[in-house]
Amino acid sequence: MVEGGVPFPLLSDAGGRVGTIYGVYDETAGVDIRGRFLIDPDFNIRAMEVLTPEVGRNVSELIRQVQAFQHVVATGEVTPSGWVPGKPTLTPGPDLAGKVWKVWKPDQAF
């Protein structure tokens, strides 16, 4: 970690150009509203969340989602709702369609 900072680049969007592209710029207030976008190495948006200022974000959920996307890319498996590293995953395919509930129980994720 950089002393007094964060270990990743930050972006300032004073004119709202980036926020406008992502649909999070509030022109009346002149600021971007809270937007989070997970963008993969191929520049595809894999997840997004937009919140108004009065509701806080969940950093733990952001980290969980990054871990889930990394796992999916590395293994080809899929992660069910609430998945965390070390918990069961699913193998995608026609045999799984409509039967997820038979192989995955919500309490397995927590």
C-alpha positions as CSV (number, residue, x, y, z in Angstrom):
1,M,0.0,0.0,0.0
2,V,1.2,3.5,-0.8
3,E,1.8,5.5,2.3
4,G,-1.1,7.8,2.9
5,G,-2.9,6.5,-0.1
6,V,-4.4,3.5,-1.8
7,P,-2.7,0.8,-3.9
8,F,-4.6,1.5,-7.0
9,P,-5.3,4.5,-9.3
10,L,-8.2,6.8,-8.5
11,L,-10.0,9.0,-11.0
12,S,-11.3,12.5,-10.6
13,D,-14.3,13.4,-12.8
14,A,-14.8,17.1,-12.2
15,G,-16.6,17.7,-15.4
16,G,-18.8,14.6,-15.2
17,R,-17.5,13.2,-18.5
18,V,-16.9,9.7,-17.2
19,G,-20.0,9.7,-15.1
20,T,-22.1,10.7,-18.1
21,I,-20.8,7.8,-20.1
22,Y,-21.7,5.3,-17.3
23,G,-25.0,7.0,-16.5
24,V,-24.2,8.2,-13.0
25,Y,-23.6,11.9,-13.5
26,D,-26.2,14.1,-11.7
27,E,-26.2,17.2,-13.9
28,T,-28.3,19.2,-11.5
29,A,-25.9,18.6,-8.5
30,G,-22.8,18.6,-10.8
31,V,-21.5,15.4,-9.3
32,D,-21.4,11.7,-10.0
33,I,-23.7,9.6,-7.8
34,R,-22.2,6.5,-6.2
35,G,-21.5,4.0,-9.0
36,R,-19.4,0.9,-9.0
37,F,-18.5,-1.1,-12.1
38,L,-16.5,-4.3,-12.3
39,I,-14.8,-4.3,-15.7
40,D,-12.9,-7.4,-16.8
41,P,-9.5,-7.4,-18.7
42,D,-11.4,-7.3,-22.0
43,F,-13.2,-4.1,-20.9
44,N,-16.6,-5.8,-20.5
45,I,-18.7,-4.6,-17.6
46,R,-19.4,-7.7,-15.6
47,A,-21.3,-6.1,-12.7
48,M,-22.5,-2.6,-11.7
49,E,-24.2,-1.0,-8.8
50,V,-25.6,2.5,-8.5
51,L,-26.7,3.9,-5.2
52,T,-28.0,7.3,-4.2
53,P,-25.9,9.1,-1.5
54,E,-28.1,8.2,1.5
55,V,-27.3,4.4,1.2
56,G,-23.9,3.1,1.9
57,R,-22.0,0.6,-0.2
58,N,-20.9,-2.9,1.0
59,V,-17.2,-3.3,0.4
60,S,-17.3,-7.0,1.5
61,E,-19.8,-7.7,-1.2
62,L,-17.6,-6.0,-3.8
63,I,-14.7,-8.1,-2.7
64,R,-16.8,-11.3,-2.8
65,Q,-17.9,-10.5,-6.3
66,V,-14.4,-9.9,-7.5
67,Q,-13.3,-13.2,-6.0
68,A,-16.3,-14.9,-7.7
69,F,-15.5,-13.5,-11.1
70,Q,-11.9,-14.5,-10.7
71,H,-12.9,-18.0,-9.8
72,V,-15.3,-18.3,-12.7
73,V,-12.6,-17.1,-15.2
74,A,-10.0,-19.5,-13.7
75,T,-12.2,-22.6,-13.5
76,G,-15.1,-22.3,-15.8
77,E,-17.4,-23.1,-12.9
78,V,-20.2,-20.8,-11.8
79,T,-20.8,-19.4,-8.4
80,P,-24.3,-19.4,-6.8
81,S,-25.8,-16.5,-4.9
82,G,-23.7,-15.6,-1.8
83,W,-20.8,-17.8,-2.9
84,V,-17.5,-17.3,-1.1
85,P,-14.1,-18.9,-1.7
86,G,-14.1,-22.5,-0.4
87,K,-17.8,-23.0,-0.8
88,P,-19.5,-25.3,-3.4
89,T,-19.7,-24.1,-7.0
90,L,-21.8,-25.3,-9.9
91,T,-20.8,-26.8,-13.2
92,P,-22.8,-25.1,-16.0
93,G,-24.6,-27.2,-18.6
94,P,-27.9,-28.5,-19.8
95,D,-28.2,-31.0,-16.9
96,L,-28.1,-28.1,-14.4
97,A,-30.9,-26.0,-16.1
98,G,-33.9,-25.9,-13.9
99,K,-32.3,-28.1,-11.3
100,V,-30.0,-25.7,-9.4
101,W,-32.2,-26.0,-6.3
102,K,-31.3,-29.8,-6.2
103,V,-27.6,-29.3,-6.1
104,W,-27.2,-26.0,-4.2
105,K,-28.8,-25.1,-0.9
106,P,-28.7,-21.4,0.2
107,D,-27.3,-22.3,3.6
108,Q,-24.2,-23.8,1.8
109,A,-23.1,-20.3,0.9
110,F,-22.9,-18.9,4.4
